[in-house]
Amino acid sequence: MWKERESPLRIEKRFEFDQYSKISKFMEKIEKLCKEKDIYPNISFGKNFVSLSIFLDNKEISGKEKVFSMDIDKFYLED
């Protein structure tokens, strides 16, 4: 589940992986989605995780951002 945070307003989620090679594939899918949807989250990653933060322009998450976050969830479930 994506968590909503304040100051600045954003949604965040951490994705866990058992193999570093899966992170690379996940990041490739995210890169393509970012270009397609014109949304560019802050991304950090390590040996076994990827964390994303999507900063919101409005006071609530938009439909565009909801679809984007759901697409990322689907990528994660595919692996």
N, C-alpha and C positions, 0 to 999 in steps of 0.2 A: 504494500500500500504506500502511495506517495504521501509524504507528510507536508503539511502547509506550515510555513514559517513566516515570521514577521521581521521587519527591520534588517534588511529590505524584504519586501514581500516576495516569496518564492515557494516552489514545491521542490522536494528533495526525495531521492531514493537511493539506496545502496543495494547493489546486486552482487551476490557471492558466487564464486566459481571454484571448481575443484582442480582445474588445469589452466595454466596461463595461456595456452593456445586458444582456449575458448574466449578469452578476453579479447584477443586480436580480432576474431571473427565478429564478435559482438560490436566492437568499436567500428568495424567497417560498415556494418549495417546502420549504425547510428550516424556515421558520416553521410551516407547516402540520404537518409531520412532528413537530416538537418538541411541539406541542400534543396531537397524536394519541398519541404514545409517552410523553409526560411525561418527556422527557430534554431538558435545556437546556445545550448545549455553550457554551463560550466561543468567540466568533466575532470575528475581525478581518478586515478587507479593505482593499484598496487599488485602484489603477487597474486592475490586471490579475490580482488573486488574491483568494481567500478562504481563510483558515486556520481550522481548527476544532480545539478541544481538548475531549475528553470526559473529565471527571474520574471515576475509578472508586471506588465505595464499598467494593468487595471487593478481595482481593489479585489478582484476575484479571478479565478482561472477562467480563461475563455474556452470556447468550443474547440478552437484550433489547438490550444495547449492540451486540452483533455485528449483529443485524438492522438496527438503527438506522444503523450505519456503512455497511452494504451498501446500504441504501436511498439514502443520500446519494451513494454511488458511482454508483448507477443514474441518479440525477438528473443527475449530471455527464456521464455518457456519452450521455444523451439530447440534450444541446445541441450 
